[in-house]
Amino acid sequence: MENPQSMSRSTAIVLGLALAFLAVLALTAILAIWPEDTGRGGASVAVMLGAATLPRDLDLLLLALTFGALGSFLHVAKSFSTFAGNRELLASWTWWYCLQPLAGMGLALVLYVVVRGGFLSAGANAADVSPYGVAGISGLAGMFSKQATEKLNEVFSNLLKTEPKQ
């Protein structure tokens, strides 16, 4: 087995700066899309130099995606800083660091849709959904995407298990 290659210093610096930029971008997006009570059934969202009104459903989806990315970023940043600080940062993990926030976003979106579609009453509309609940569950889904996907795999493997043919 070959020895794992350490990540070059320049790659680590670029990746670290990119991760920091992602965190700032996610926080800026959260501040921009956090719903305000406009009395018009939508959320006032600053877009570039003006303001746009988004439907509440779209606003909640964007919150789920953004908090999923932020939660996943927290996991990635902790891992990156730990391995960089211990001088154990490996080049083979570069793509994991880059793609993990996207995985967190995807899992947060799926979890939001499942919770929204399956656990809330059919008569509930988007105005009844707390943005804090969406943010919390999405952020946790992003932070713990590895554990969540493993547990979902276990649950669905048992739930959908077929008996062997005799």
SULHU-V171916 format. One record per helix or strand. SS is the DSSP state (h for helix, s for strand). FROM is the first residue (numbers start at 1). LEN is the number of residues. Records with the same first field share a line. If there is no record, write none. Layout:
# SULHU-V171916
SS->FROM-LEN + FROM-LEN
This chain:
# SULHU-V171916
s->6-1 + 42-6 + 50-6 + 90-1
h->9-25 + 56-30 + 91-28 + 126-3 + 131-13 + 145-15
